[in-house]
């Protein structure tokens, strides 16, 4: 998908039907521009057999099915979680009703993490002393992970991205994030997150070209148990550059009016 | 007014900014040459004309060249929320609908930005609206025919003590300032940075956009102060909040009824 530019709306105007909402949303071509001069990944740990502590590079998920968050592995919802889930109207899956979607991401509210970790678009990791950055192509999002040994804050203000610290445990880079607000969904189906969520990500660079990521959500306000997901793999794309891909509310609204709503049945009066 | 929002900073007392210091040359503690390390969180100094208030004069409308006919028609259609042409309730700055302002507008906000340097690349992170950009410093030229985008494509290099950033490949959607001055796809933006001393960054903005302006728009340099204890706060543009503010504050403040298409 190098050198391809697919405006969000033009992808969808050629398709119709409820089943293709999945394809429309999931198969957003990354706007990656192949360049011959990309920064080379320099593994910092060259011991034979040891995995690299260098996670830098542009990473593309192997699968577009975004199984890094697995709804089948989701624990039962708490009453609070169930109430949130019930009012969420997704644009994919069995609860989808075209024209009634209310995912806040549809008017460009940030999805943040963990949702941005399971998109079909690439992300880039940059490491500097004491900090790691992640740049997500979809919606031009960036985040900081503090790796200078600091502790998580005691009482953070709720935010979309929370506050993240990271450290190495052997070959695994473990990121802990708290301080979330409860606005975004954690996936495309309306599963919620609360201010109590503690998100853990575990990264391993299995070889030069492969990054493994595992997402674990511990949110006792929303779920009765920890939501442990299977690891997801990413492929290194050494010549890619993250393309520009902002979420523009007026374009989202126009797309809703032109495609989503007409595809749906007439909206029943409330 | 979204452009005068207080920065949501988490100044960590007793916890210094995570050091990101890999300067290719010595810092400003040596005698004469200015540092090639621009990293840090930078906050605009208040303009001396209005004591204590950060005035965003990095782009100076009094220095603006005459508009071309294209530029004039764009300017005429723009309804700002400040200045002599403001009409409360009728503002149509696309940033009020959370469209990115990108550069150069993000360079002159009252909120801080952070510079991070890595081999081959310089990153800038803007607190307002959580924007990031990258400037390629690996010697590559500007692209020949870039697709128009909000941020364009930026390359940077050192010319002595000055870090010069060149950007092309813009789209024509954002305003370059709060007053409705336009930019076209032909804009070539130049930024010139110098770290005058450890705590002071100088930035100058030059806009060469022959489709919009008759002549290069050269602005005076502006100074920024290093804030070593600061971390950028999270500050997203959230449309529902902007709309709510508009309906509660901006539109009622206006004398006229709200325009049908804000």
Interface residues (C-beta under 8 A of the other chain):
Chain A: X5 X35 X37 X39 X104 X107 X108 X109 X110 X126 X128 X129 X130 X131 X133 X135 X140 X141 X142 X146 X147 X148 X150 X153 X157 X159 X160 X161 X244 X246 X248 X249 X250
Chain B: X8 X10 X15 X18 X19 X20 X22 X94 X97 X98 X99 X100 X116 X118 X119 X120 X121 X123 X125 X130 X131 X132 X138 X140 X147 X149 X150 X151 X234 X236 X238 X239 X240
